[in-house]
Amino acid sequence: MSPDTALPTRPASSAIAHREASPDRKVTHVLDIIRLVRGVLELLLSLGQPLRIMLIQPLITVAMLLVLYAGWHIRDEGSISAGLQVAFVDTKAFRTEHLRELETALLQTELHQAAQSDRLIDQLLRTLLTAAPTAARVRLDVVHNGITGVTGTALLRYDITNSVAAPGHDTGQMALNQPLSDWNEILPTLLAGKCQIGVVAAASSTAFRVRLEAMGTGAYLACPVIDVQGRVLGAVFVQWDAQDAAPTGSALQTLMDHAINVGVQIASALDLRTPLPYPIEVQSTE
């Protein structure tokens, strides 16, 4: 689904407020309770005097217990209506249904947030592609805790989540759960908060090299995506075809500075996603 065609959603808080504001269900349950009490009173009035006297005391005891039970919940909830709702209406089936509706509302909110995030990230990647006119494409890789090894230690992975391409070029396939060992050559530089330019043919990771060569990439620039707390959430990769030359000198430095800034903005956009990416602390170079 394209972000621009995302289904309209209603935030979870709005769904919950709408549910709580709807009086129909509460009125129905209150009327049921009133009918029950009325039925019990009519039954007592229809009984004979001895039997009526014998039942009055237990019923009074039950009534007192119900009042105490309801009063306890009214005190906890802070209002009469909410207390009675919890005490007499919120059955297990009712709570299960309420939880299901809450989960649905939260899912809709997450979908809406993901659409907003993807739209913003693609816009940021395109500004970086514009700043590198000879580049073929710009991609975003996001680090996450994808699997757990046999030792129980979390093994970090990365996903290729977003990609934009210049006219006449393919964005390439998205890839999931790739081993972070693909970044062995560039990870120290990323953790230092800097960019690194590399030649695809010299990449030590076979999978990383084959993936880039399949798209005709000859050189790449990797820059970190760093949040406001200084954590690396992923990396942006600017890619050049084998027949196109990557910038050098001051032009390359300007592009690196711009990519670092774009990475910071992408990190803010990633906050809209749920769950959040798995962060890696940036190593200080001072």
ZADO-1210 file (C-alpha; in nm, 4 decimals, padded with zeros to 6 digits):
<atoms>
<atom x="00.0000" y="00.0000" z="00.0000" code="MET" pos="1"/>
<atom x="00.1296" y="00.3406" z="-00.0947" code="SER" pos="2"/>
<atom x="00.1621" y="00.5902" z="00.1934" code="PRO" pos="3"/>
<atom x="-00.0484" y="00.8356" z="-00.0078" code="ASP" pos="4"/>
<atom x="-00.3363" y="00.5872" z="-00.0252" code="THR" pos="5"/>
<atom x="-00.3279" y="00.4834" z="00.3415" code="ALA" pos="6"/>
<atom x="-00.6689" y="00.4175" z="00.4826" code="LEU" pos="7"/>
<atom x="-00.8072" y="00.6894" z="00.7100" code="PRO" pos="8"/>
<atom x="-00.7552" y="00.5957" z="01.0681" code="THR" pos="9"/>
<atom x="-00.8759" y="00.7039" z="01.4078" code="ARG" pos="10"/>
<atom x="-00.6249" y="00.7304" z="01.6933" code="PRO" pos="11"/>
<atom x="-00.6630" y="00.4808" z="01.9761" code="ALA" pos="12"/>
<atom x="-00.7476" y="00.7547" z="02.2223" code="SER" pos="13"/>
<atom x="-01.0333" y="00.8724" z="01.9980" code="SER" pos="14"/>
<atom x="-01.1697" y="00.5198" z="01.9676" code="ALA" pos="15"/>
<atom x="-01.1596" y="00.4703" z="02.3435" code="ILE" pos="16"/>
<atom x="-01.3241" y="00.8071" z="02.4063" code="ALA" pos="17"/>
<atom x="-01.5945" y="00.7241" z="02.1536" code="HIS" pos="18"/>
<atom x="-01.6596" y="00.3933" z="02.3261" code="ARG" pos="19"/>
<atom x="-01.6751" y="00.5468" z="02.6706" code="GLU" pos="20"/>
<atom x="-01.8985" y="00.8261" z="02.5461" code="ALA" pos="21"/>
<atom x="-02.1537" y="00.5847" z="02.3940" code="SER" pos="22"/>
<atom x="-02.4386" y="00.5515" z="02.6490" code="PRO" pos="23"/>
<atom x="-02.6398" y="00.2736" z="02.4837" code="ASP" pos="24"/>
<atom x="-02.4579" y="-00.0231" z="02.6352" code="ARG" pos="25"/>
<atom x="-02.4374" y="00.1280" z="02.9836" code="LYS" pos="26"/>
<atom x="-02.8099" y="00.2192" z="02.9775" code="VAL" pos="27"/>
<atom x="-02.9001" y="-00.1359" z="02.8720" code="THR" pos="28"/>
<atom x="-02.7066" y="-00.2919" z="03.1598" code="HIS" pos="29"/>
<atom x="-02.8457" y="-00.0463" z="03.4162" code="VAL" pos="30"/>
<atom x="-03.2003" y="-00.1232" z="03.2984" code="LEU" pos="31"/>
<atom x="-03.1290" y="-00.4944" z="03.3336" code="ASP" pos="32"/>
<atom x="-03.0180" y="-00.4404" z="03.6941" code="ILE" pos="33"/>
<atom x="-03.3294" y="-00.2351" z="03.7701" code="ILE" pos="34"/>
<atom x="-03.5515" y="-00.5071" z="03.6229" code="ARG" pos="35"/>
<atom x="-03.3763" y="-00.7677" z="03.8381" code="LEU" pos="36"/>
<atom x="-03.4280" y="-00.5651" z="04.1572" code="VAL" pos="37"/>
<atom x="-03.7891" y="-00.5011" z="04.0667" code="ARG" pos="38"/>
<atom x="-03.8460" y="-00.8707" z="04.0043" code="GLY" pos="39"/>
<atom x="-03.6998" y="-00.9638" z="04.3441" code="VAL" pos="40"/>
<atom x="-03.9232" y="-00.7095" z="04.5219" code="LEU" pos="41"/>
<atom x="-04.2330" y="-00.8356" z="04.3437" code="GLU" pos="42"/>
<atom x="-04.1403" y="-01.1927" z="04.4400" code="LEU" pos="43"/>
<atom x="-04.1075" y="-01.0927" z="04.8069" code="LEU" pos="44"/>
<atom x="-04.4413" y="-00.9139" z="04.8036" code="LEU" pos="45"/>
<atom x="-04.6092" y="-01.2209" z="04.6566" code="SER" pos="46"/>
<atom x="-04.4740" y="-01.4554" z="04.9274" code="LEU" pos="47"/>
<atom x="-04.6511" y="-01.5365" z="05.2478" code="GLY" pos="48"/>
<atom x="-04.5711" y="-01.3483" z="05.5695" code="GLN" pos="49"/>
<atom x="-04.3524" y="-01.6207" z="05.7384" code="PRO" pos="50"/>
<atom x="-04.1495" y="-01.6904" z="05.4260" code="LEU" pos="51"/>
<atom x="-04.1123" y="-01.3194" z="05.3578" code="ARG" pos="52"/>
<atom x="-03.9726" y="-01.2557" z="05.7070" code="ILE" pos="53"/>
<atom x="-03.7344" y="-01.5483" z="05.6705" code="MET" pos="54"/>
<atom x="-03.5898" y="-01.4155" z="05.3424" code="LEU" pos="55"/>
<atom x="-03.5680" y="-01.0478" z="05.4322" code="ILE" pos="56"/>
<atom x="-03.2600" y="-01.0712" z="05.6540" code="GLN" pos="57"/>
<atom x="-03.0433" y="-01.2669" z="05.4037" code="PRO" pos="58"/>
<atom x="-03.1503" y="-01.0319" z="05.1289" code="LEU" pos="59"/>
<atom x="-03.0612" y="-00.7313" z="05.3414" code="ILE" pos="60"/>
<atom x="-02.7191" y="-00.8877" z="05.4050" code="THR" pos="61"/>
<atom x="-02.6702" y="-00.9456" z="05.0313" code="VAL" pos="62"/>
<atom x="-02.7825" y="-00.5907" z="04.9583" code="ALA" pos="63"/>
<atom x="-02.5321" y="-00.4512" z="05.2093" code="MET" pos="64"/>
<atom x="-02.2535" y="-00.6600" z="05.0543" code="LEU" pos="65"/>
<atom x="-02.3499" y="-00.5340" z="04.7076" code="LEU" pos="66"/>
<atom x="-02.3474" y="-00.1752" z="04.8322" code="VAL" pos="67"/>
<atom x="-02.0030" y="-00.2243" z="04.9874" code="LEU" pos="68"/>
<atom x="-01.8791" y="-00.3975" z="04.6702" code="TYR" pos="69"/>
<atom x="-02.0093" y="-00.1188" z="04.4493" code="ALA" pos="70"/>
<atom x="-01.8806" y="00.1500" z="04.6872" code="GLY" pos="71"/>
<atom x="-01.5328" y="-00.0028" z="04.6787" code="TRP" pos="72"/>
<atom x="-01.5210" y="00.0225" z="04.2975" code="HIS" pos="73"/>
<atom x="-01.6758" y="00.3700" z="04.2978" code="ILE" pos="74"/>
<atom x="-01.3969" y="00.4856" z="04.5293" code="ARG" pos="75"/>
<atom x="-01.1274" y="00.3268" z="04.3082" code="ASP" pos="76"/>
<atom x="-01.2678" y="00.4649" z="03.9834" code="GLU" pos="77"/>
<atom x="-01.3466" y="00.8098" z="04.1189" code="GLY" pos="78"/>
<atom x="-01.7032" y="00.8292" z="03.9876" code="SER" pos="79"/>
<atom x="-02.0354" y="00.6523" z="04.0414" code="ILE" pos="80"/>
<atom x="-02.0924" y="00.5586" z="03.6762" code="SER" pos="81"/>
<atom x="-01.7393" y="00.4246" z="03.6262" code="ALA" pos="82"/>
<atom x="-01.7536" y="00.2334" z="03.9569" code="GLY" pos="83"/>
<atom x="-02.0854" y="00.0661" z="03.8737" code="LEU" pos="84"/>
<atom x="-01.9548" y="-00.0106" z="03.5242" code="GLN" pos="85"/>
<atom x="-01.6541" y="-00.1971" z="03.6648" code="VAL" pos="86"/>
<atom x="-01.8502" y="-00.3647" z="03.9432" code="ALA" pos="87"/>
<atom x="-02.1465" y="-00.5024" z="03.7492" code="PHE" pos="88"/>
<atom x="-02.0960" y="-00.4609" z="03.3735" code="VAL" pos="89"/>
<atom x="-01.7324" y="-00.5398" z="03.2926" code="ASP" pos="90"/>
<atom x="-01.7549" y="-00.9143" z="03.2576" code="THR" pos="91"/>
<atom x="-01.4696" y="-01.1248" z="03.1163" code="LYS" pos="92"/>
<atom x="-01.6371" y="-01.1300" z="02.7744" code="ALA" pos="93"/>
<atom x="-01.6890" y="-00.7553" z="02.7935" code="PHE" pos="94"/>
<atom x="-01.3218" y="-00.6958" z="02.8792" code="ARG" pos="95"/>
<atom x="-01.2082" y="-00.9294" z="02.6004" code="THR" pos="96"/>
<atom x="-01.4187" y="-00.7419" z="02.3478" code="GLU" pos="97"/>
<atom x="-01.2932" y="-00.4091" z="02.4813" code="HIS" pos="98"/>
<atom x="-00.9316" y="-00.5277" z="02.4529" code="LEU" pos="99"/>
<atom x="-00.9917" y="-00.6456" z="02.0970" code="ARG" pos="100"/>
<atom x="-01.1331" y="-00.3074" z="01.9997" code="GLU" pos="101"/>
<atom x="-00.8393" y="-00.1333" z="02.1675" code="LEU" pos="102"/>
<atom x="-00.5888" y="-00.3488" z="01.9777" code="GLU" pos="103"/>
<atom x="-00.7667" y="-00.2728" z="01.6500" code="THR" pos="104"/>
<atom x="-00.7559" y="00.0996" z="01.7232" code="ALA" pos="105"/>
<atom x="-00.3857" y="00.0816" z="01.8114" code="LEU" pos="106"/>
<atom x="-00.3125" y="-00.1079" z="01.4891" code="LEU" pos="107"/>
<atom x="-00.4892" y="00.1587" z="01.2860" code="GLN" pos="108"/>
<atom x="-00.2854" y="00.4254" z="01.4627" code="THR" pos="109"/>
<atom x="00.0382" y="00.2386" z="01.3886" code="GLU" pos="110"/>
<atom x="-00.0576" y="00.2051" z="01.0213" code="LEU" pos="111"/>
<atom x="-00.1253" y="00.5766" z="01.0024" code="HIS" pos="112"/>
<atom x="00.2062" y="00.6569" z="01.1708" code="GLN" pos="113"/>
<atom x="00.3980" y="00.4165" z="00.9437" code="ALA" pos="114"/>
<atom x="00.2479" y="00.5822" z="00.6356" code="ALA" pos="115"/>
<atom x="00.3488" y="00.9261" z="00.7612" code="GLN" pos="116"/>
<atom x="00.6972" y="00.8035" z="00.8469" code="SER" pos="117"/>
<atom x="00.7552" y="00.6400" z="00.5083" code="ASP" pos="118"/>
<atom x="00.6343" y="00.9471" z="00.3228" code="ARG" pos="119"/>
<atom x="00.8660" y="01.1767" z="00.5184" code="LEU" pos="120"/>
<atom x="01.1662" y="00.9436" z="00.4862" code="ILE" pos="121"/>
<atom x="01.1222" y="00.9108" z="00.1102" code="ASP" pos="122"/>
<atom x="01.1135" y="01.2909" z="00.0826" code="GLN" pos="123"/>
<atom x="01.4368" y="01.3194" z="00.2814" code="LEU" pos="124"/>
<atom x="01.6077" y="01.0521" z="00.0710" code="LEU" pos="125"/>
<atom x="01.5050" y="01.2348" z="-00.2446" code="ARG" pos="126"/>
<atom x="01.6623" y="01.5593" z="-00.1223" code="THR" pos="127"/>
<atom x="01.9858" y="01.3653" z="-00.0711" code="LEU" pos="128"/>
<atom x="01.9577" y="01.2155" z="-00.4200" code="LEU" pos="129"/>
<atom x="01.9110" y="01.5653" z="-00.5596" code="THR" pos="130"/>
<atom x="02.2308" y="01.6753" z="-00.3835" code="ALA" pos="131"/>
<atom x="02.4190" y="01.3934" z="-00.5627" code="ALA" pos="132"/>
<atom x="02.3102" y="01.4410" z="-00.9274" code="PRO" pos="133"/>
<atom x="02.5260" y="01.1576" z="-01.0666" code="THR" pos="134"/>
<atom x="02.3996" y="00.9024" z="-00.8108" code="ALA" pos="135"/>
<atom x="02.1678" y="00.6212" z="-00.9176" code="ALA" pos="136"/>
<atom x="01.9773" y="00.5715" z="-00.5911" code="ARG" pos="137"/>
<atom x="01.9664" y="00.6387" z="-00.2166" code="VAL" pos="138"/>
<atom x="01.8547" y="00.3713" z="00.0306" code="ARG" pos="139"/>
<atom x="01.7829" y="00.3523" z="00.4022" code="LEU" pos="140"/>
<atom x="01.8912" y="00.0558" z="00.6157" code="ASP" pos="141"/>
<atom x="01.7507" y="00.0302" z="00.9698" code="VAL" pos="142"/>
<atom x="01.9204" y="-00.1735" z="01.2454" code="VAL" pos="143"/>
<atom x="01.7055" y="-00.3965" z="01.4650" code="HIS" pos="144"/>
<atom x="01.7232" y="-00.6931" z="01.7011" code="ASN" pos="145"/>
<atom x="01.6057" y="-00.9499" z="01.4513" code="GLY" pos="146"/>
<atom x="01.6889" y="-01.2893" z="01.6001" code="ILE" pos="147"/>
<atom x="01.8312" y="-01.4532" z="01.9111" code="THR" pos="148"/>
<atom x="02.1199" y="-01.6968" z="01.8795" code="GLY" pos="149"/>
<atom x="02.1586" y="-02.0370" z="02.0455" code="VAL" pos="150"/>
<atom x="02.3415" y="-01.8710" z="02.3344" code="THR" pos="151"/>
<atom x="02.0434" y="-01.6471" z="02.4009" code="GLY" pos="152"/>
<atom x="02.2383" y="-01.3420" z="02.2840" code="THR" pos="153"/>
<atom x="02.0512" y="-01.0976" z="02.0628" code="ALA" pos="154"/>
<atom x="02.2003" y="-01.0820" z="01.7125" code="LEU" pos="155"/>
<atom x="02.1650" y="-00.7458" z="01.5421" code="LEU" pos="156"/>
<atom x="02.0307" y="-00.7362" z="01.1869" code="ARG" pos="157"/>
<atom x="01.9283" y="-00.4662" z="00.9433" code="TYR" pos="158"/>
<atom x="01.6401" y="-00.4116" z="00.7003" code="ASP" pos="159"/>
<atom x="01.6444" y="-00.2114" z="00.3787" code="ILE" pos="160"/>
<atom x="01.3215" y="-00.0203" z="00.4351" code="THR" pos="161"/>
<atom x="01.3163" y="00.2744" z="00.1924" code="ASN" pos="162"/>
<atom x="01.4713" y="00.3517" z="-00.1447" code="SER" pos="163"/>
<atom x="01.4463" y="00.6253" z="-00.4097" code="VAL" pos="164"/>
<atom x="01.6098" y="00.6198" z="-00.7528" code="ALA" pos="165"/>
<atom x="01.7080" y="00.8655" z="-01.0243" code="ALA" pos="166"/>
<atom x="01.5143" y="00.8571" z="-01.3540" code="PRO" pos="167"/>
<atom x="01.6007" y="00.5453" z="-01.5545" code="GLY" pos="168"/>
<atom x="01.7221" y="00.3551" z="-01.2489" code="HIS" pos="169"/>
<atom x="01.5627" y="00.0850" z="-01.0342" code="ASP" pos="170"/>
<atom x="01.5164" y="00.1309" z="-00.6593" code="THR" pos="171"/>
<atom x="01.6128" y="-00.2330" z="-00.6082" code="GLY" pos="172"/>
<atom x="01.4482" y="-00.4934" z="-00.3888" code="GLN" pos="173"/>
<atom x="01.3932" y="-00.4366" z="-00.0209" code="MET" pos="174"/>
<atom x="01.5770" y="-00.6884" z="00.2001" code="ALA" pos="175"/>
<atom x="01.4939" y="-00.8005" z="00.5553" code="LEU" pos="176"/>
<atom x="01.6973" y="-00.9508" z="00.8402" code="ASN" pos="177"/>
<atom x="02.0360" y="-00.9083" z="00.6796" code="GLN" pos="178"/>
<atom x="02.3340" y="-00.9816" z="00.9095" code="PRO" pos="179"/>
<atom x="02.5046" y="-00.6744" z="01.0501" code="LEU" pos="180"/>
<atom x="02.8361" y="-00.8420" z="00.9623" code="SER" pos="181"/>
<atom x="02.7772" y="-00.7008" z="00.6120" code="ASP" pos="182"/>
<atom x="02.8802" y="-00.3679" z="00.7647" code="TRP" pos="183"/>
<atom x="03.2095" y="-00.4853" z="00.9142" code="ASN" pos="184"/>
<atom x="03.4086" y="-00.2474" z="00.6946" code="GLU" pos="185"/>
<atom x="03.1931" y="00.0576" z="00.7548" code="ILE" pos="186"/>
<atom x="03.0490" y="00.0017" z="01.1037" code="LEU" pos="187"/>
<atom x="03.3431" y="00.1586" z="01.2956" code="PRO" pos="188"/>
<atom x="03.3088" y="00.4748" z="01.0857" code="THR" pos="189"/>
<atom x="02.9312" y="00.4852" z="01.1334" code="LEU" pos="190"/>
<atom x="02.9706" y="00.4419" z="01.5090" code="LEU" pos="191"/>
<atom x="03.2083" y="00.7361" z="01.5066" code="ALA" pos="192"/>
<atom x="02.9292" y="00.9448" z="01.3513" code="GLY" pos="193"/>
<atom x="03.1032" y="00.9826" z="01.0146" code="LYS" pos="194"/>
<atom x="03.0495" y="00.8813" z="00.6517" code="CYS" pos="195"/>
<atom x="03.2589" y="00.6377" z="00.4507" code="GLN" pos="196"/>
<atom x="03.2863" y="00.5998" z="00.0730" code="ILE" pos="197"/>
<atom x="03.3668" y="00.2581" z="-00.0684" code="GLY" pos="198"/>
<atom x="03.4113" y="00.0594" z="-00.3886" code="VAL" pos="199"/>
<atom x="03.1688" y="-00.2302" z="-00.4280" code="VAL" pos="200"/>
<atom x="03.4270" y="-00.4630" z="-00.5846" code="ALA" pos="201"/>
<atom x="03.6443" y="-00.4319" z="-00.2710" code="ALA" pos="202"/>
<atom x="03.3641" y="-00.5172" z="-00.0222" code="ALA" pos="203"/>
<atom x="03.4552" y="-00.8162" z="00.1947" code="SER" pos="204"/>
<atom x="03.0932" y="-00.9285" z="00.2487" code="SER" pos="205"/>
<atom x="02.9921" y="-01.1423" z="-00.0480" code="THR" pos="206"/>
<atom x="02.6193" y="-01.0937" z="00.0042" code="ALA" pos="207"/>
<atom x="02.6622" y="-00.7162" z="00.0385" code="PHE" pos="208"/>
<atom x="02.8786" y="-00.7026" z="-00.2759" code="ARG" pos="209"/>
<atom x="02.6511" y="-00.9240" z="-00.4855" code="VAL" pos="210"/>
<atom x="02.3413" y="-00.7251" z="-00.3874" code="ARG" pos="211"/>
<atom x="02.4975" y="-00.3964" z="-00.5001" code="LEU" pos="212"/>
<atom x="02.6537" y="-00.5391" z="-00.8163" code="GLU" pos="213"/>
<atom x="02.3145" y="-00.6813" z="-00.9176" code="ALA" pos="214"/>
<atom x="02.1900" y="-00.3219" z="-00.9423" code="MET" pos="215"/>
<atom x="02.4994" y="-00.2100" z="-01.1359" code="GLY" pos="216"/>
<atom x="02.6439" y="-00.0172" z="-00.8406" code="THR" pos="217"/>
<atom x="03.0152" y="00.0553" z="-00.8561" code="GLY" pos="218"/>
<atom x="03.0634" y="00.2878" z="-00.5559" code="ALA" pos="219"/>
<atom x="02.8655" y="00.3842" z="-00.2483" code="TYR" pos="220"/>
<atom x="02.8646" y="00.6391" z="00.0322" code="LEU" pos="221"/>
<atom x="02.7451" y="00.5158" z="00.3740" code="ALA" pos="222"/>
<atom x="02.6409" y="00.7722" z="00.6373" code="CYS" pos="223"/>
<atom x="02.4918" y="00.7080" z="00.9832" code="PRO" pos="224"/>
<atom x="02.1346" y="00.7784" z="01.0932" code="VAL" pos="225"/>
<atom x="02.1833" y="00.9248" z="01.4416" code="ILE" pos="226"/>
<atom x="01.9087" y="01.0318" z="01.6814" code="ASP" pos="227"/>
<atom x="01.9184" y="01.3217" z="01.9253" code="VAL" pos="228"/>
<atom x="02.0606" y="01.0931" z="02.1942" code="GLN" pos="229"/>
<atom x="02.3601" y="01.0116" z="01.9750" code="GLY" pos="230"/>
<atom x="02.2526" y="00.6550" z="01.8912" code="ARG" pos="231"/>
<atom x="02.2976" y="00.4974" z="01.5460" code="VAL" pos="232"/>
<atom x="01.9609" y="00.3683" z="01.4224" code="LEU" pos="233"/>
<atom x="02.0785" y="00.2738" z="01.0741" code="GLY" pos="234"/>
<atom x="02.2531" y="00.4151" z="00.7687" code="ALA" pos="235"/>
<atom x="02.1780" y="00.5853" z="00.4376" code="VAL" pos="236"/>
<atom x="02.3577" y="00.4559" z="00.1288" code="PHE" pos="237"/>
<atom x="02.4130" y="00.6773" z="-00.1760" code="VAL" pos="238"/>
<atom x="02.4960" y="00.4548" z="-00.4733" code="GLN" pos="239"/>
<atom x="02.6649" y="00.5303" z="-00.8064" code="TRP" pos="240"/>
<atom x="02.6586" y="00.3065" z="-01.1127" code="ASP" pos="241"/>
<atom x="02.9888" y="00.1553" z="-01.2235" code="ALA" pos="242"/>
<atom x="03.0140" y="00.3922" z="-01.5218" code="GLN" pos="243"/>
<atom x="02.9452" y="00.7043" z="-01.3114" code="ASP" pos="244"/>
<atom x="03.2091" y="00.8750" z="-01.0993" code="ALA" pos="245"/>
<atom x="03.1442" y="00.9545" z="-00.7338" code="ALA" pos="246"/>
<atom x="03.2282" y="01.3107" z="-00.6219" code="PRO" pos="247"/>
<atom x="03.5630" y="01.3896" z="-00.4675" code="THR" pos="248"/>
<atom x="03.7248" y="01.6708" z="-00.2680" code="GLY" pos="249"/>
<atom x="03.5007" y="01.9527" z="-00.1474" code="SER" pos="250"/>
<atom x="03.1988" y="01.8212" z="-00.3401" code="ALA" pos="251"/>
<atom x="03.2229" y="01.4906" z="-00.1534" code="LEU" pos="252"/>
<atom x="03.2606" y="01.6659" z="00.1816" code="GLN" pos="253"/>
<atom x="02.9539" y="01.8806" z="00.1128" code="THR" pos="254"/>
<atom x="02.7554" y="01.5706" z="00.0243" code="LEU" pos="255"/>
<atom x="02.8710" y="01.3960" z="00.3432" code="MET" pos="256"/>
<atom x="02.7669" y="01.6920" z="00.5580" code="ASP" pos="257"/>
<atom x="02.4264" y="01.6969" z="00.3902" code="HIS" pos="258"/>
<atom x="02.3871" y="01.3193" z="00.4365" code="ALA" pos="259"/>
<atom x="02.4652" y="01.3477" z="00.8084" code="ILE" pos="260"/>
<atom x="02.1962" y="01.6149" z="00.8437" code="ASN" pos="261"/>
<atom x="01.9460" y="01.4049" z="00.6492" code="VAL" pos="262"/>
<atom x="02.0288" y="01.1104" z="00.8765" code="GLY" pos="263"/>
<atom x="01.9390" y="01.3137" z="01.1845" code="VAL" pos="264"/>
<atom x="01.6032" y="01.4079" z="01.0311" code="GLN" pos="265"/>
<atom x="01.5349" y="01.0471" z="00.9322" code="ILE" pos="266"/>
<atom x="01.6030" y="00.9399" z="01.2918" code="ALA" pos="267"/>
<atom x="01.3258" y="01.1758" z="01.4029" code="SER" pos="268"/>
<atom x="01.0916" y="01.0270" z="01.1416" code="ALA" pos="269"/>
<atom x="01.1715" y="00.6762" z="01.2647" code="LEU" pos="270"/>
<atom x="01.0236" y="00.7716" z="01.6023" code="ASP" pos="271"/>
<atom x="00.6837" y="00.7531" z="01.4330" code="LEU" pos="272"/>
<atom x="00.7314" y="00.3841" z="01.3696" code="ARG" pos="273"/>
<atom x="00.6367" y="00.1086" z="01.6134" code="THR" pos="274"/>
<atom x="00.8353" y="-00.0674" z="01.7426" code="PRO" pos="275"/>
<atom x="01.1326" y="00.1634" z="01.7463" code="LEU" pos="276"/>
<atom x="01.4566" y="00.0549" z="01.5787" code="PRO" pos="277"/>
<atom x="01.7270" y="-00.1078" z="01.7887" code="TYR" pos="278"/>
<atom x="01.9839" y="00.1676" z="01.8637" code="PRO" pos="279"/>
<atom x="02.3615" y="00.1383" z="01.8735" code="ILE" pos="280"/>
<atom x="02.5535" y="00.3855" z="02.0859" code="GLU" pos="281"/>
<atom x="02.7843" y="00.6147" z="01.8900" code="VAL" pos="282"/>
<atom x="03.1469" y="00.5936" z="01.9936" code="GLN" pos="283"/>
<atom x="03.3032" y="00.9268" z="02.0847" code="SER" pos="284"/>
<atom x="03.6103" y="01.0180" z="01.8816" code="THR" pos="285"/>
<atom x="03.7239" y="01.2889" z="02.1192" code="GLU" pos="286"/>
</atoms>
